[in-house]
Amino acid sequence: MYPSRAVVGEFVGIDRVRKFLQMGYPRARRHANHK
């Protein structure tokens, strides 16, 4: 139970990070282009 639970938590964390990157990456790119 513990391993599967850890894997699920890791997957959720990765999904959250991926969503954050998708939202923030274009903004960072735009800032870099402005400079």
C-alpha positions, -999 to +999 in steps of 0.1 A: +000+000+000+028+025+009+046+022-025+015+027-046+004+056-023+038+072-028+036+068-065+002+083-066+014+113-046+044+117-069+022+116-100-001+142-086+029+164-077+043+160-112+009+169-127+007+200-106+042+211-116+034+204-153+003+226-151+023+254-133+049+252-160+023+253-188+009+285-172+041+302-164+064+292-193+047+314-220+049+344-196+086+338-190+092+334-227+074+367-234+095+385-208+127+371-224+115+383-258+108+418-245+143+421-232 
